[in-house]
Amino acid sequence: MEESRPKNSLKFCPLCGSTKIETLGGGRKWKCPDCQMELYNNVATAVGVLMTDIDGNLLMEKRGKEPRKGFFALPGGFVDPDETVEEAAKRECMEEIGIVPENLVYLCSYPNSYDYGEFTYRTCDIFFTASLPRNFEVRPQKTEVAGFQMVKIETSDDIENCPLAFGSSKKALAKWIETRRKK
C-alpha cells in the first residue's frame, strides 16, 4: 500500500529523480537538495464566460468530470501558453459547448482553488460577459459537459440556490448582478 502524501508534494525530483525532493511553503515550491532544482507552483490562469440569451437567461454547464462533477459551472477553462485570455474564452466555449461567444467583455477576476487528484491548483479566474447567438445550438464536449441549463440569476438568493462548482463563479455572478443594476 502506498503511503499517503500531503497535497502538492512530489515523490521524485523531475530533473534528477532524487527521492529527497522537499515540498515547501504548503505546496507552493519544490526544492531538490541533490541537484539544487527549485520549482514554483505558480498561479494558473483560467477563464469563465457568463453568456446570456436575449431574455437575460444565463447558460450554465453541468460538469461531466471531477472536480465537482454534477455541479454547475460557467463555460471556460485554463488558458494555454501563448494565448490571450480573450482567445482562451472563445476557444473554451467552442470546445465545451460548440458556440463562439458574441460581444465578449471583461467583467472581473477572482482567485480560486482547483483540486485535481493530489494537487490543488491556485488559479486566477478571469470572467467575461457575452451574448449567445440568436439561434444557438449547444453541442456539449462529452468528456467535460454532462448537460446544460438556462438559468435566471437576478438576486443573491438565486446565486446561493444554484449548485455552483467554484466559489469564484459565485463572486463573479454577484459582480454581474451589481453591474446590471447600475445600468
SULVENNOR-V977743 format. One record per helix or strand. SS is the DSSP state (2 for helix, 1 for strand). FROM is the first residue (numbers start at 1). TO is the last residue. If there is no record, write none. Layout:
BEGIN
SS/FROM/TO
SS/FROM/TO
END
This chain:
BEGIN
1/22/24
1/29/31
1/38/40
1/44/52
1/58/63
1/72/73
1/75/78
2/85/97
1/102/116
1/119/131
1/145/151
2/156/160
1/164/164
2/167/182
END
